[in-house]
């Protein structure tokens, strides 16, 4: 008897989105704290290296790297903006007072790499 493969589901009607069943590994679910991100890009991708800087420790290392296409990054940016707006509507404005200048460390714009 030949293996019978399940046929793919029919395409969704225009305007309908498919629900994703997303799972998360336990170690990934714990998260990684970052207070610094270095961002670089090429014509094809953005690379974000997340690290944490600790007082009195002159060295750090990248704990997580995320690579995205420009299109996905722009969608991510819009989602972040929307979520910051919701957060501030609920909890008040996020103040940036006391943050180190961008020359010291933190979230810095990157440069295009060859």
C-alpha positions as CSV (number, residue, x, y, z in Angstrom):
1,X,0.0,0.0,0.0
2,X,1.5,3.3,-1.0
3,X,2.0,6.2,1.5
4,X,-0.9,8.6,1.2
5,X,0.1,12.2,1.8
6,X,-2.3,14.6,3.3
7,X,-3.3,17.2,0.6
8,X,-2.4,20.8,1.4
9,X,-5.2,22.9,2.8
10,X,-7.1,25.0,0.2
11,X,-5.9,28.6,-0.2
12,X,-7.5,31.2,2.1
13,X,-10.0,33.6,0.6
14,X,-8.5,37.1,0.0
15,X,-8.3,39.2,3.2
16,X,-8.2,36.2,5.5
17,X,-5.1,35.4,7.5
18,X,-4.0,32.0,8.7
19,X,-3.5,31.5,12.4
20,X,-0.1,30.3,13.4
21,X,0.5,27.8,16.1
22,X,3.6,29.1,17.7
23,X,5.6,27.3,20.4
24,X,8.6,28.5,22.4
25,X,11.4,26.5,23.8
26,X,11.8,26.8,27.6
27,X,15.3,28.3,27.5
28,X,14.2,30.8,24.8
29,X,11.1,31.7,26.9
30,X,13.3,32.8,29.8
31,X,14.5,35.7,27.6
32,X,17.8,37.5,27.5
33,X,18.3,40.9,29.1
34,X,19.9,43.5,26.8
35,X,20.7,47.2,27.5
36,X,22.7,47.7,24.3
37,X,22.0,46.9,20.6
38,X,24.4,47.4,17.7
39,X,22.7,47.7,14.4
40,X,24.3,47.2,11.0
41,X,22.7,46.7,7.6
42,X,23.4,45.8,4.0
43,X,21.1,46.2,1.0
44,X,19.5,42.8,1.8
45,X,19.4,42.6,5.6
46,X,19.5,44.3,9.0
47,X,21.7,42.7,11.8
48,X,20.9,43.5,15.4
49,X,23.4,42.3,18.0
50,X,22.0,42.5,21.6
51,X,24.4,42.7,24.5
52,X,24.4,44.0,28.1
53,X,26.8,46.4,29.6
54,X,27.4,46.1,33.4
55,X,28.8,48.9,35.6
56,X,32.5,48.5,36.2
57,X,32.9,45.7,33.6
58,X,34.8,47.1,30.6
59,X,34.0,44.2,28.3
60,X,30.7,42.6,27.1
61,X,29.6,40.0,24.5
62,X,26.7,39.6,22.2
63,X,24.1,37.4,23.7
64,X,21.6,37.4,20.8
65,X,21.8,38.2,17.1
66,X,18.6,38.9,15.1
67,X,18.8,39.1,11.3
68,X,15.8,40.5,9.4
69,X,15.0,41.6,5.8
70,X,14.4,45.4,5.4
71,X,10.7,44.7,4.9
72,X,10.4,42.6,8.1
73,X,12.4,45.2,10.0
74,X,10.1,48.0,8.9
75,X,7.0,46.0,10.0
76,X,8.8,45.3,13.3
77,X,9.4,49.0,13.7
78,X,5.7,49.8,13.2
79,X,4.7,47.1,15.7
80,X,7.2,48.5,18.3
81,X,5.8,52.0,17.7
82,X,2.2,50.8,18.2
83,X,3.1,48.9,21.3
84,X,5.0,51.9,22.8
85,X,1.9,54.0,22.2
86,X,-0.3,51.5,23.9
87,X,2.2,51.2,26.9
88,X,2.3,55.0,27.3
89,X,-1.5,55.3,27.1
90,X,-1.7,52.8,29.9
91,X,1.3,53.6,32.1
92,X,2.4,57.2,31.1
93,X,5.2,58.5,29.0
94,X,8.5,56.6,29.0
95,X,11.1,59.2,30.0
96,X,14.6,59.0,28.7
97,X,16.1,61.1,31.5
98,X,19.2,59.6,33.0
99,X,20.0,57.5,30.0
100,X,23.7,57.5,29.0
101,X,24.4,59.5,25.9
102,X,24.5,57.4,22.7
103,X,28.2,58.0,22.5
104,X,28.7,56.0,25.7
105,X,26.6,52.9,24.9
106,X,23.1,51.9,24.3
107,X,20.8,51.7,21.3
108,X,22.9,53.0,18.4
109,X,22.1,53.4,14.7
110,X,24.5,51.3,12.6
111,X,26.3,51.9,9.4
112,X,25.9,50.2,6.1
113,X,28.4,47.4,5.7
114,X,29.9,46.4,2.3
